[in-house]
Amino acid sequence: MTRAEFIRELKEALEGHVPQSVIAENVRYYENYIEERKNTGRTESEIIEELGSPRLIARSIIDAADQGQMGSDVFEETYTENGQEDSWQDDSYEASVRKMKAGCVTAILITMIVMVAVFHIVAFLWPVLVVLLIVYLIWQHFR
């Protein structure tokens, strides 16, 4: 796939889903990205293959726009030690997972307190063990 084909597919996939300003911003970004990587001696086809499907990239952009996350602080570019490769980290996703974990633990603790206060289940440890098992399973799932 050539750069022109990549950009055309990206534009087509974004049309009608996000504002023109978002399309222009992303087209500009990917054209600059490809050009910068070409300046390091890599071929255009290698770079485009590394980027992956423009339709999948468009889906990510559309999803981020639908969630109101199209600010510049959403994605953070990080480089490996050699400075050649980059990866994307969605900071808002990690924050959401932390909030979900905290919410689950809080809800379970409140449930335990209510159970002990209302039903005086101090002598029966099985509900506490069940709740702890649930907390552990939730924690492992979102790890």
N, C-alpha and C positions, 0 to 999 in steps of 0.2 A: 504494500500500500504506500502511496506517495503522500507527501505532506498535504498537497491540494485535496486528495481524496479523504484524508483524515479530517481536515478542517471542514470540508463539505459535509461529511457524515455527522460530525459534531453539531454543525449549524442546523442541519435537517432534524436531528433528534431533539434539539432544544427549542426549535420554532414552535410557537404556540403554547409553550409550557412555562417559559420565563420571559421577563422583559428583554427588549432588544439590548439594553445597556448591559445586562448580565451576559448575553450572548457575545457581545462585542468584547467585554472584559475577558471572558474565557478564551475566545479566539485569539486575542492579543497575547494572552498568557501562553497558550500552547505554541503559537508561532515563535514567540521569544524563546521558549523552553527548547524547542527543536533547534533553533538557530544557535543557541548557546552550547548545546551538546554537540552540534556539528563542528563548532570551533575547537572542541577538544579532540577532534580527529575521528569521531564516530560517524558511521554512515546514517543517512536519513532513515533507511529501512530498519536498521538496528534500533534507533531511537523510537520509532513509531511502534515497532514490535514490543519494545519494553513498556511503552505507555499502555498498550492493550487496546481493547475495543473502545472506539469513540462513543458508541451507543451506551456502553456501561459507564463511561465517564459522565456522559450526559445524564444518565439516570441518577447518579450521585449528586450532580449539580441541581437537578430538579427536586430531588428529595430534600436537599439542604434548603433550597428556596421555599419549598412547601412548609418547612419547619421554621422559617424565618431566620435562618442561620447564615445568610449570605454576607455577613460582616467579614472584614479582613482578618479579624482575630480568631476565626473559627479553626482554620487549618494552619498548622505550624510546620514549616519545612525544617527537617533535621538532616544532617549530613553524617555519613560514616567518617571514620578517621581519615580515609584518603580523599574525602571531599568529592568523590565522583558520583556516588549514588545518593538518592534522597528517598524519604518515605514520608507519608502523611499521617498525622495523628489528629484525631478528632477530639479536642479537649472537652467539648461539650458532652460527648458520649461518656467519657470517663467520669465527668462530674455527675452525670445522670445515674451512672451505676453506683457511685458512692452514695448519692442521695437515696437511691432505692434500697441499698443495703442498710443504711442508717434507719430508714423508715420501717423496714421489716423487723429489724432488731427492736426498735422502739415499740412497735405494735405488739410484738411477742412479750416483751417485758411488761407492758401495761396489762396484757391479758393474764400473765402469771400473777401479777399483783392483785388484780380483780378476783381471780380464782381463789387465791389464798384468803383475801379479805372477806369475800362473800361466802365461800363454801368451807372455809377453815380446813383446807386440804393439806395442812402441814404434815400430817402423819402418812399421807399417801404420796409417795414420790414419783409414781408412774406418770402423772401428767407433766411434771417438771422434766422428766427424762424425755417424754414425747416432744415437748416444746424445744428442748435443747437439740434433739435430733433434727427437728424441722429447721432450726436456726443454722445448724451445721450444713444441712443439705442446700439451703438457700445460699449460704456463704460460698460453698463449693461451686454452685452453679454459676455464680456471677464472678468468679475468680478470674 
